[in-house]
Amino acid sequence: MSSKPAVAPKQGCVGSATFDPQERVRDERAREEALAHLQKNELDLAVRTWFKLPETDKYVYHAITSVQFAQVQDVVRRGGAHGLHDWYRNEAREPLPPPSQADIEAYINIFLSTTNTAAALKGFASNAKKGSIRASAAKYLLAKRFLHPDLATKLSIPKSKKPPANLYFDFWIWSTRNLEWCGPCPESERKMQSHHVLPIFMHHFGCVVPSYESLEILRLLANGRTVADVGSGNGYWSFMLRQHKVNVVAVDNAQSEWRVNWISDTVIADGVKWLARKENQGGKDMVLLMVYPIVGGGVAGGVEGGFTRNLLAAYKGDTVAVVGTQNHNGYTGFRGMTMDEYMDKEQKEWAKVVQITLPSFAGKDEALYIFQRGDKAPKKVEMTVSS
């Protein structure tokens, strides 16, 4: 995202005079219209329709590259031509054939609210063809998944036929099918590149897609406490947690520009200073949530992972949730360590209680980590445990 002065963001969408997130997520007809466009690979029309944008929209989406709707839609029409869908590489870094549509659907199935995530993940593995990309992704995701044995039963999330509307998940499903992606694995880590649609997704929704399971796990572990979403960005995770009946306060320094802001009550402040306020008591009675924490220096400056280090040092509570990468691509937290590696190495008083994969955009690898400390923390275990 590009930098700008710290000004409180207004809820809504730049270029749309009438878009209101609370109203829009309740409009099932609007959702069906957007999905119909996605089925025809009309990403530009799906976004314009749902966010109430004019046909003449010329907004420029700035991320790693700068793009407009017409440019992105043109790339979508090209499909996998010119290596656009080459997400998987062998050891010689040569492109591998894309996964089958059945394997892609099996990957999507893991995250549906109508399936049991752990069971769907095991099915993803057991029905995979030996030597396939699906088999590699399943082995990788199963090895990464962890629910502490003391909490596994509590965090077994019931299926839901009518979960709160999650439009980012809808758009993610389309991208997974269209871009021929069936999940992260060692073969995908060999290609450090994403797709042209990502800037549009990020500007409208944020960096990572929240899954039904992740939102419900956060709700259960918050157990009625407030979640402090520090570095909340455009507020999509805060918005979705509120749809799941979680009390959330969103805190952000407003240094990044988003096209859509999902909430109207973001507290504009430095996270460490906000925690230090007398009324917040270091977040003593709150759950600290960091979604895609930056690798940069943060408050102290000049220290790798300073943003994360400084927030953890300032936080006086017992439960930290971090949404970020679970491989070594260096996108979040620390350039050379995953979040659980850092906590195990430098934060011995904390115990990892959750690590679950999230719906990952093509070429990426995202997860939700949750750590607890003190009397709240279950005993540390050495081996990962899949529920």
C-alpha positions, 0 to 999 in steps of 0.5 A: 500500500502507498503512504499518506498522512495519518488521517482517520479513514472513512467507511466506504469505497473510494469512487462509490457514493453509496457503498455501505459494508453493513448494508451490502453484506446483507444483500444476497441478490448483490452477492449472487450478481457478483458471483455470476460475473465471477463464474464468467471470469468477469472480475472487473464487473464482479468488483464494480457490481458489488462495490457499486462502482461506475463503468468509467472507474479509472482507479489505479491500484498500487501494490508491487505493481500499479494496475487498473481494472482493464489491465487486470481483466486482460491478464485474466483473459490470458489464463495460463499463457506465458507462465501466468499460472506456473505456481509450482516448480520442480527442484530445477525450478522448471514449471510443473503442470497445473493441478486438476480441477478436482484437486483445486476443488478439494483444496477449496473444500478444506475451508468451507463452513459446511465441512469439518476442516481437519477431516477435509484436510485429511481427505485432501491427503488420502485421495491425492494421487501419489506424486501429485501437487495435491499430495505435496500440498496435503503433506505440507499443510497437515505437517503445519497444522497444530491444535494444542491437545488441551484445546483440540476438543474446545476448538473443534468448530461445528459446521455451519450452513449459513455463516456470516457473509464473507465476500473476500472468501467468495472472491478467493474461491474464484481466484483459486479456480481461475488461477489453477491453484491447490495450495502451498507446498515446497514446489510453490515456495520456489516461485516468489511471485503472485498474480496481477489480481492481487492488488485489487484483492488487497485494496478492497479486502486486505492482505489475507482471507479470514476463514470461517474456522479462524474467525470461530477459533478467535471467538472461542479463545477471546471468550468474551474479551475484547480483541485488539486488532493492532495494525488493522489496515482497512478493517476487514478482519475486524469487520468479520470478527464483529460479524461473528459476535466478537468485540473488537477495537481496531487500531492503525496508524493510517500510513497505508492507503486502501480503496475500501475501509470496512469500519468507521471507528478505527483508532488512529494511533501507534499500537505501542502507545495505544497499549500504554494508555492508562485505560488500556493497561497494556491490553491486560484483559484483551487478546492482541491480534496482528494481521500481516505484521510488517517486517520493518523496524516499527517504533524503535526503528532499524530492527528486523521485526521491530513492529512485532517485537515492540508490540509483544514487549508492550502487551501485558495480556496472555493471548496473541494471535498473528496472521502471516506467512508460515514459510520463509518468504519473509513477507511478515514479521521476520525476514528469516523466521516464521512467527512460531520459530521466533516465539520458540527462540526468543519468547520462551514464556509463550506456548503455541496453541494454534497454527492453522492454514488460511485460504492462501492466494496463489503463490502465497502461504498464510496461517493463523498462529495463536500463542498463550503465556502464564497460567493461561498457556497449556503445557508446551508439546514437542510434536505437532498434533492435527485435530 
